[in-house]
């Protein structure tokens, strides 16, 4: 058992803290967002993540998990501090490291002696070294810091499962002692550990996300060609995916990737390459393709109707993917903004992401309490997130509720054979249009 502090109680920090407590460590999670900590102290999760709240309750009750806004208190007598603060993008696409270096200053102020700092946040190559330097230089009392780059690979919506069943844990450090401590902390997860130097660990994270984003943009390009040559992207992707050299994951055509990681991490890697005078042509194309793909449904609707002025549009799904309430860089936001420019009258619905969407879309759109309410009298429905609730929604309801049952499905939620049983006009990605 180790005494651990986690700085940043967002998707990564909270899940990491809760799971480390679950395997027996003594964990204090710190966040400078007072509301978040108050919610947690109340035993509630500030984010939607299946299974998380149950683990919060259990570990709080068993006194292995604490929450605070006070760094001094959280760092008292800890051996290891994890940094899991946000690293959003700057305007130029580079990673914003303000929160990271703020957290580093807090360590300098409140810790003395020896400490292992584990960087979970996604940070550009070379940042871990700067974090060590910053903490040591600003330390108020003598302090020896060992940094460990331990990038996070969890998927929102499956975060608990992924923490317990991940494919690998990457530990990058120049300190054998620190690397051994972090390996020992993670041992109960029983996941293969890869030891590297710090910079390789930092790069593994960016390269992994960039590769997955590339797979998505690749299949989306193939889907556009499929539409034009009369092939079916679902069959094509299946046929490709059965080749074990390719693999079937991340070959789902749709309206592009979103979320808090792929968009910012791909842009940051282009910047990282640029800083060493390398133009990452391939990744720049991946990003450009994705930006275009996110607007695909509006493009299709404009082609179908000529103008969208005054048309009632139901947006089904707002989260960037199912099982999360995260709408950061979601296709839904880009789509809604574009539809508003085209003069559409929009009603949105999502099972869990409504509150987060409201903070961005404000009163520009109507908010429905159910799928039925969103679809009522709509001229068209745009499916943006493949929630089970949407996939399982009876097709006859589209017929009954909508003024004109026309669906633009950005996630290929339905089989064409099923749609053919109904009087629905159906446009999807990389497949024939059904009328
Ligand atoms: P988040 O925005 O959900 O959470 C970050 C938290 O850090 C916020 O609650 C914020 O209040 C807090 N914070 C910022 N500065 C602080 C400070 N000095 N002291 C205490 N708290 C502070 O972010 P996230 O989605 O959890 O991502 C965190 C990092 O992990 C990012 O670098 C991200 O790229 C990376 N990552 C995220 C995911 C994901 O799926 N969300 C997956 C892998 C990696």
Boltz pocket constraint, residues with backbone or C-beta under 6 A from the ligand:
constraints:
  - pocket:
      binder: B
      contacts: [[A, 7], [A, 8], [A, 9], [A, 10], [A, 11], [A, 12], [A, 13], [A, 30], [A, 31], [A, 32], [A, 33], [A, 36], [A, 84], [A, 85], [A, 86], [A, 87], [A, 99], [A, 100], [A, 102], [A, 103], [A, 106], [A, 120], [A, 121], [A, 122], [A, 123], [A, 152], [A, 153], [A, 154], [A, 155], [A, 156], [A, 260], [A, 261]]
      max_distance: 6.0
